[in-house]
Amino acid sequence: MIPFNFEYYKPATAREAVDLFHTLQTRDKNPMYYGGGTEIISFSRLYQLYPKAVIDIKGIPECNVLEFQNDRLVIGAAKTLTQLQESNLFPLLSWCAGRVADHTIRNKITLGGNICSRLPYREAVLALLVADCEVVIQRKGETRTEPLESIFNQSLHLDTGDLLLQVTVNKSHTCLPFFSTKRTANGDVNYPQDRIGYPVLSTAFMKNSGRIHAAFSGLCPFPFRSHELEEVLSDQEMATELKLAKAVSYLPAPILTDIDGTAAYREFVLRNTLARAVEQLEGVNCIC
Ligand SMILES: Cc1cc2nc3c(=O)[nH]c(=O)nc-3n(C[C@H](O)[C@H](O)[C@H](O)COP(=O)(O)OP(=O)(O)OC[C@H]3O[C@@H](n4cnc5c(N)ncnc54)[C@H](O)[C@@H]3O)c2cc1C
């Protein structure tokens, strides 16, 4: 139970949602956009969040799209991880989304909620980062499209009141060869029941025009894609052992130690995963 009262709004348009956000803010309502609500509810129960108003985005048509439009796959921010997984329109995203939490929770968690989460994992974003996707953002008075990477640096940088409407992916990128893993404190990806939990290491690799793209969660205190590390992984001339040593030196922050695993264990898992990714993607060019 949430131990305080709050106002609930469900606008029918993106513009209405953003205008409402700013109006509620001037009334000191501390408004929040509401996707699946799992994070808002969990933190509100603990008084770590205290919204006096929530704006449910599930009535906004653009947030509910999941289809190819011309040469792009358009994914609304209110689509649940289960819907992404089951549609399988972008297999790497299905894979990354399908290992977040468990099935019951994935029926609620939305793509927008996962990307905008205050928790450090945001595993669905890995597939989006390596696929060079774009995000559509509703701001006060304008709708803007930007490359995800230009506003995702450790987390998604939105201005107050900005609403993530959609993510779009180049159609040809949805069927590029990929490799993806998740290891939790319980076990490995090969045993689905062991996957449930926050990641010790979660990865997404994609091969585009001979170059390996790579993104990681669970390794550092935030998810990231590293172009320097990709350069090393994609080098055909370099021996694997040297690749692994160099790749580890290109991480953007120290490796985490927490209750799920030490930094040394995470580095061990990382090295094994990188070696498998390079081996799997070598010589593979398209899965379409
Ligand atoms: C039991 C459990 C297990 C979990 N396991 C994992 C895991 O294994 N891996 C992982 O990556 N994550 C995991 N999570 C975290 C989960 O992905 C995030 O908490 C996510 O935010 C929940 O999505 P939601 O749609 O319910 O978000 P909400 O609770 O609706 O919102 C979360 C935040 O995002 C903001 N927001 C939502 N939609 C938008 C939008 N369109 N535009 C702007 N802001 C928006 C909200 O205002 C709020 O700040 C887990 C969560 C739970 C509850």
Ligand as a Chemical Component Dictionary entry (heavy atoms), coordinates in Angstrom:
data_LIG
# 
_chem_comp.id                   LIG 
_chem_comp.type                 NON-POLYMER 
_chem_comp.pdbx_formal_charge   0 
_chem_comp.three_letter_code    LIG 
# 
loop_
_chem_comp_atom.comp_id 
_chem_comp_atom.atom_id 
_chem_comp_atom.alt_atom_id 
_chem_comp_atom.type_symbol 
_chem_comp_atom.charge 
_chem_comp_atom.model_Cartn_x 
_chem_comp_atom.model_Cartn_y 
_chem_comp_atom.model_Cartn_z 
_chem_comp_atom.pdbx_ordinal 
LIG C1  C1  C 0 10.859 -6.769 -8.784  1  
LIG C2  C2  C 0 11.685 -5.921 -9.720  2  
LIG C3  C3  C 0 12.759 -6.511 -10.384 3  
LIG C4  C4  C 0 13.532 -5.751 -11.274 4  
LIG N1  N1  N 0 14.546 -6.359 -11.955 5  
LIG C5  C5  C 0 15.245 -5.660 -12.895 6  
LIG C6  C6  C 0 16.257 -6.282 -13.696 7  
LIG O1  O1  O 0 16.541 -7.474 -13.570 8  
LIG N2  N2  N 0 16.877 -5.497 -14.631 9  
LIG C7  C7  C 0 16.564 -4.184 -14.846 10 
LIG O2  O2  O 0 17.120 -3.540 -15.736 11 
LIG N3  N3  N 0 15.628 -3.575 -14.080 12 
LIG C8  C8  C 0 14.982 -4.267 -13.121 13 
LIG N4  N4  N 0 14.013 -3.658 -12.358 14 
LIG C9  C9  C 0 13.897 -2.194 -12.461 15 
LIG C10 C10 C 0 12.793 -1.763 -13.420 16 
LIG O3  O3  O 0 13.160 -1.998 -14.754 17 
LIG C11 C11 C 0 12.612 -0.257 -13.197 18 
LIG O4  O4  O 0 12.235 -0.050 -11.844 19 
LIG C12 C12 C 0 11.608 0.418  -14.122 20 
LIG O5  O5  O 0 11.636 1.788  -13.847 21 
LIG C13 C13 C 0 10.197 0.003  -13.930 22 
LIG O6  O6  O 0 9.433  0.407  -15.053 23 
LIG P1  P1  P 0 7.977  0.998  -14.859 24 
LIG O7  O7  O 0 7.379  1.127  -16.218 25 
LIG O8  O8  O 0 7.225  0.228  -13.844 26 
LIG O9  O9  O 0 8.392  2.439  -14.306 27 
LIG P2  P2  P 0 7.549  3.533  -13.437 28 
LIG O10 O10 O 0 7.511  3.084  -12.006 29 
LIG O11 O11 O 0 6.254  3.855  -14.101 30 
LIG O12 O12 O 0 8.518  4.775  -13.602 31 
LIG C14 C14 C 0 9.880  4.710  -13.224 32 
LIG C15 C15 C 0 10.519 6.070  -13.467 33 
LIG O13 O13 O 0 10.569 6.368  -14.872 34 
LIG C16 C16 C 0 9.863  7.572  -15.156 35 
LIG N5  N5  N 0 9.202  7.358  -16.447 36 
LIG C17 C17 C 0 8.448  6.290  -16.799 37 
LIG N6  N6  N 0 8.072  6.396  -18.084 38 
LIG C18 C18 C 0 8.594  7.576  -18.541 39 
LIG C19 C19 C 0 8.561  8.247  -19.797 40 
LIG N7  N7  N 0 7.915  7.709  -20.850 41 
LIG N8  N8  N 0 9.191  9.432  -19.924 42 
LIG C20 C20 C 0 9.852  9.976  -18.871 43 
LIG N9  N9  N 0 9.933  9.379  -17.659 44 
LIG C21 C21 C 0 9.314  8.191  -17.504 45 
LIG C22 C22 C 0 8.903  7.744  -14.001 46 
LIG O14 O14 O 0 8.506  9.088  -13.806 47 
LIG C23 C23 C 0 9.752  7.220  -12.849 48 
LIG O15 O15 O 0 10.690 8.189  -12.455 49 
LIG C24 C24 C 0 13.240 -4.384 -11.476 50 
LIG C25 C25 C 0 12.157 -3.796 -10.808 51 
LIG C26 C26 C 0 11.374 -4.556 -9.948  52 
LIG C27 C27 C 0 10.187 -3.899 -9.284  53 
# 
loop_
_chem_comp_bond.comp_id 
_chem_comp_bond.atom_id_1 
_chem_comp_bond.atom_id_2 
_chem_comp_bond.value_order 
_chem_comp_bond.pdbx_ordinal 
LIG C1  C2  SING 1  
LIG C2  C3  SING 2  
LIG C2  C26 DOUB 3  
LIG C3  C4  DOUB 4  
LIG C4  N1  SING 5  
LIG C4  C24 SING 6  
LIG N1  C5  DOUB 7  
LIG C5  C6  SING 8  
LIG C5  C8  SING 9  
LIG C6  O1  DOUB 10 
LIG C6  N2  SING 11 
LIG N2  C7  SING 12 
LIG C7  O2  DOUB 13 
LIG C7  N3  SING 14 
LIG N3  C8  DOUB 15 
LIG C8  N4  SING 16 
LIG N4  C9  SING 17 
LIG N4  C24 SING 18 
LIG C9  C10 SING 19 
LIG C10 O3  SING 20 
LIG C10 C11 SING 21 
LIG C11 O4  SING 22 
LIG C11 C12 SING 23 
LIG C12 O5  SING 24 
LIG C12 C13 SING 25 
LIG C13 O6  SING 26 
LIG O6  P1  SING 27 
LIG P1  O7  DOUB 28 
LIG P1  O8  SING 29 
LIG P1  O9  SING 30 
LIG O9  P2  SING 31 
LIG P2  O10 DOUB 32 
LIG P2  O11 SING 33 
LIG P2  O12 SING 34 
LIG O12 C14 SING 35 
LIG C14 C15 SING 36 
LIG C15 O13 SING 37 
LIG C15 C23 SING 38 
LIG O13 C16 SING 39 
LIG C16 N5  SING 40 
LIG C16 C22 SING 41 
LIG N5  C17 SING 42 
LIG N5  C21 SING 43 
LIG C17 N6  DOUB 44 
LIG N6  C18 SING 45 
LIG C18 C19 SING 46 
LIG C18 C21 DOUB 47 
LIG C19 N7  SING 48 
LIG C19 N8  DOUB 49 
LIG N8  C20 SING 50 
LIG C20 N9  DOUB 51 
LIG N9  C21 SING 52 
LIG C22 O14 SING 53 
LIG C22 C23 SING 54 
LIG C23 O15 SING 55 
LIG C24 C25 DOUB 56 
LIG C25 C26 SING 57 
LIG C26 C27 SING 58 
# 
